[in-house]
């Protein structure tokens, strides 16, 4: 009996240790060792010059950047794996002509909570009308904002994203439901594995993109944020029958996360939208920033 209790106690200790084992936190230099040095230096200089602000909204702390000047404002919304500075190349290039607001999603788990935080930040910065650029989950959230607040949106870019769909819940529902119960290190390691296996090849083996995503998953994003963002991806809402907000769709022909059927559904949902198709995966704003920036400027200046 004593031996059985000892074994059970030992197993409990092992399970606790496995669950609480800390996620790996590699250094910045090791993460970016294979990325182009000039681009890495530019990112570090950007972060030093433009640290984020914080705002508490309904008891939740939001991180965001507000910078630039101009008659128009651009709101940048990142995807499931991102932060305010994933748009740093767009912000650096456009801040001379536009006011820029870029946010990081905290650990909230509904589109309404994301909306509440984003609008509170815009109100804090005295922004009433804005253009919005959203990629992946950010593109989904941008559609949500356009559906609910069309009077505030001048123009909208829905990039590498999808319309309301059950596809992701059907494909990832089991895994998604387990996120709150598995160790954080395992959740983040699975993400990093997907970066290497699918995102990296589709990007043209872009080392900077891989490094940035791995940095996000190595201390800049928690399991709670992953879980909350997943819940937002699978949340359904109703699109309006039509919208007067001019829309541009940016899609990738080889997007590993948004398949051809979902891309077709998005175009069908916005038949009047301009469509720009690239071939460098899910993060073209990281891999081809000059083209991406010019595409935005052309659209917003029309």
C-alpha positions in Angstrom: 0.0 0.0 0.0 2.8 2.4 0.9 4.6 1.6 -2.3 1.4 2.3 -4.3 1.0 5.7 -2.6 4.6 6.5 -3.4 4.1 5.7 -7.0 0.9 7.7 -7.3 2.5 10.6 -5.6 5.6 10.4 -7.9 3.3 10.3 -10.9 1.4 13.4 -9.7 4.7 15.3 -9.2 5.9 14.3 -12.7 2.6 15.5 -14.3 2.8 18.8 -12.4 6.4 19.3 -13.4 5.6 18.5 -17.1 2.6 20.9 -17.1 4.5 23.7 -15.4 7.7 23.2 -17.3 8.6 26.7 -18.7 8.4 27.4 -22.4 11.8 28.0 -24.0 12.9 31.6 -24.2 15.8 31.8 -26.7 17.6 35.1 -27.0 16.9 37.7 -29.6 20.3 37.1 -31.2 19.8 33.4 -31.5 16.3 33.8 -33.0 17.4 36.2 -35.7 20.8 34.6 -36.3 19.9 33.6 -39.9 17.9 36.7 -40.8 19.4 39.6 -42.9 21.5 41.7 -40.4 20.4 45.0 -41.9 16.7 44.1 -41.5 17.3 43.0 -37.9 19.0 46.2 -37.1 16.2 48.2 -38.6 13.6 46.3 -36.5 15.7 47.0 -33.3 16.0 50.7 -34.2 12.2 50.9 -34.8 11.4 49.3 -31.4 13.8 51.7 -29.7 12.3 54.7 -31.3 8.6 53.7 -31.1 7.8 51.9 -27.8 4.2 51.0 -27.3 1.7 52.7 -25.0 -0.9 50.9 -22.8 -4.6 51.4 -22.2 -6.8 49.6 -19.7 -10.2 48.6 -21.2 -12.7 46.8 -19.1 -10.0 45.6 -16.7 -7.8 44.4 -19.6 -4.5 46.0 -20.5 -4.0 46.7 -24.2 -0.7 47.5 -25.9 -0.7 49.7 -28.9 1.4 52.2 -30.9 0.1 55.6 -32.1 2.4 57.6 -34.3 2.7 59.6 -37.5 0.7 62.5 -38.9 -1.7 63.1 -41.8 -5.3 63.7 -42.6 -6.0 60.0 -42.7 -5.5 57.3 -40.1 -4.6 53.7 -40.8 -5.5 51.1 -38.2 -3.4 47.9 -38.4 -4.8 44.6 -37.1 -2.4 41.6 -36.9 -3.3 38.0 -37.2 -3.4 35.1 -34.7 0.4 35.2 -34.3 1.4 38.8 -34.2 1.9 42.0 -32.2 1.7 45.8 -32.9 5.2 45.8 -34.4 4.7 43.0 -36.9 3.6 46.0 -39.2 6.8 47.9 -38.4 7.9 48.1 -42.1 4.5 49.6 -43.0 4.5 51.9 -40.1 8.0 53.2 -40.8 7.2 53.8 -44.4 3.7 55.4 -44.0 3.9 57.4 -40.8 5.1 60.5 -42.6 1.8 60.7 -44.5 -0.7 59.0 -42.2 -1.5 58.8 -38.6 -0.9 55.1 -37.6 -2.5 53.0 -34.9 -1.4 49.5 -34.4 -2.5 47.2 -31.6 -1.6 43.9 -29.8 -4.5 41.7 -28.8 -4.5 40.8 -25.1 -6.0 37.5 -23.8 -9.7 38.1 -24.7 -11.8 35.5 -26.4 -14.5 37.3 -28.4 -14.7 39.6 -31.4 -16.9 42.0 -29.3 -14.0 42.3 -26.7 -11.5 42.9 -29.5 -13.8 45.5 -30.9 -14.3 47.2 -27.5 -10.5 47.5 -27.0 -9.8 48.7 -30.5 -12.5 51.4 -30.4 -11.4 52.5 -27.0 -7.8 53.0 -28.3 -9.1 54.9 -31.3 -11.2 57.1 -29.0 -8.2 57.7 -26.7 -6.3 58.9 -29.8 -9.2 61.0 -30.9 -9.7 59.1 -34.1 -13.2 59.1 -35.5 -12.7 58.0 -39.1 -10.1 55.5 -40.2 -8.8 53.1 -42.8 -8.3 49.6 -41.6 -5.8 47.0 -42.7 -6.3 43.5 -41.2 -4.5 40.3 -41.9 -5.7 36.8 -41.1 -7.5 37.1 -37.8 -7.0 40.8 -38.1 -8.8 40.7 -41.5 -11.6 38.9 -39.9 -11.8 41.5 -37.1 -11.7 44.2 -39.8 -14.8 42.7 -41.5 -16.5 42.7 -38.1 -15.7 46.4 -37.6 -17.0 47.2 -41.1 -20.2 45.3 -40.5 -20.9 47.0 -37.2 -19.4 50.5 -37.7 -19.4 51.3 -41.4 -19.9 55.0 -40.7 -16.4 55.1 -39.1 -14.4 53.2 -41.8 -13.2 55.0 -44.9 -11.6 52.1 -46.6 -10.8 48.5 -45.6 -8.1 46.0 -46.6 -9.0 42.4 -45.8 -5.7 40.5 -46.3 -4.9 36.8 -46.2 -8.2 36.2 -44.4 -11.6 34.5 -44.7 -15.3 35.2 -44.3 -17.4 33.8 -41.4 -16.9 30.1 -41.7 -17.1 26.8 -39.8 -14.1 25.4 -41.7 -11.5 26.1 -39.0 -13.7 24.8 -36.2 -14.3 21.6 -38.2 -10.6 21.2 -39.0 -9.0 22.3 -35.7 -11.9 22.0 -33.2 -10.5 19.1 -31.2 -7.1 20.7 -30.9 -8.5 24.1 -30.2 -10.7 22.9 -27.4 -7.6 21.3 -25.7 -5.5 24.5 -25.7 -6.6 25.6 -22.1 -5.7 22.2 -20.7 -2.3 21.4 -22.2 1.1 22.9 -21.1 1.9 26.3 -22.5 5.3 25.1 -23.7 3.5 22.4 -25.8 1.0 24.9 -27.3 3.9 27.2 -28.3 6.1 24.4 -29.6 3.2 23.2 -31.9 2.9 26.7 -33.2 6.7 26.9 -33.9 6.5 23.6 -35.7 3.8 24.9 -38.0 5.9 28.0 -38.7 8.7 25.8 -39.9 6.6 23.3 -41.8 4.1 25.5 -43.6 4.6 29.3 -43.2 8.4 29.3 -43.9 8.3 27.4 -47.2 5.3 29.4 -48.5 7.2 32.6 -47.7 10.0 31.6 -50.0 12.1 30.4 -47.0 12.2 34.0 -45.7 14.4 33.8 -42.5 13.2 37.1 -41.1 9.6 36.0 -41.2 10.4 32.8 -39.5 12.5 34.6 -36.8 9.8 37.2 -36.1 7.1 34.5 -35.7 9.3 32.4 -33.5 10.0 35.5 -31.3 6.3 36.0 -30.8 5.9 32.3 -29.7 9.0 32.6 -27.5 7.7 34.9 -24.8 5.7 37.6 -26.5 2.5 35.6 -26.6 0.9 33.4 -23.9 -1.2 30.3 -24.1 -4.2 32.4 -22.9 -3.7 34.7 -25.9 -3.5 31.8 -28.3 -6.7 30.3 -26.9 -8.5 33.6 -27.0 -7.5 34.3 -30.6 -8.5 30.9 -31.7 -12.0 31.5 -30.2 -12.2 34.7 -32.2 -11.2 32.9 -35.4 -14.1 30.4 -35.1 -16.7 32.9 -33.9 -19.4 33.5 -36.4 -21.1 36.7 -37.3 -23.4 38.0 -40.0 -22.0 40.0 -42.9 -24.2 42.8 -44.2 -25.9 42.2 -47.6 -23.8 45.0 -49.0 -21.4 47.7 -47.8 -20.6 51.1 -49.1 -17.1 50.9 -47.6 -14.5 50.5 -50.4 -12.7 47.1 -49.9 -9.5 45.7 -51.2 -8.7 42.0 -50.8 -5.1 40.9 -50.6 -4.8 37.1 -51.1 -1.9 34.7 -51.7 -2.1 32.0 -54.2 -0.1 29.7 -52.0 -1.5 30.7 -48.6 -1.0 27.6 -46.3 -3.7 28.9 -43.9 -6.4 30.2 -46.2 -7.2 27.7 -48.9 -8.5 28.4 -52.4 -12.2 27.7 -51.3 -12.0 30.2 -48.5 -10.4 32.8 -50.7 -13.2 32.3 -53.3 -15.8 32.7 -50.5 -14.2 36.0 -49.4 -14.3 37.4 -53.0 -17.9 36.3 -53.3 -18.8 38.1 -50.0 -17.3 41.3 -51.4 -18.0 41.3 -55.1 -17.1 44.9 -55.6 -13.7 44.6 -53.9 -10.4 45.1 -55.7 -8.4 41.9 -55.5 -4.6 41.8 -55.3 -3.0 38.3 -55.5 0.5 37.6 -54.4 2.5 34.4 -54.3 4.6 34.6 -51.1 2.4 33.0 -48.5 0.5 34.2 -45.4 2.8 37.2 -44.4 3.4 39.2 -47.6 3.7 42.4 -45.5 6.8 40.9 -43.9 8.3 39.3 -47.0 7.5 42.0 -49.7 7.1 45.2 -47.7 7.8 47.7 -50.5 5.2 46.1 -52.8 2.7 45.9 -49.9 3.3 49.5 -48.8 2.8 50.8 -52.4 -0.4 48.7 -52.7 -1.8 50.3 -49.6 -0.9 53.8 -50.6 -2.5 53.4 -54.0 -5.7 52.1 -52.5 -6.0 54.7 -49.8 -5.2 57.6 -52.2 -8.0 56.7 -54.6 
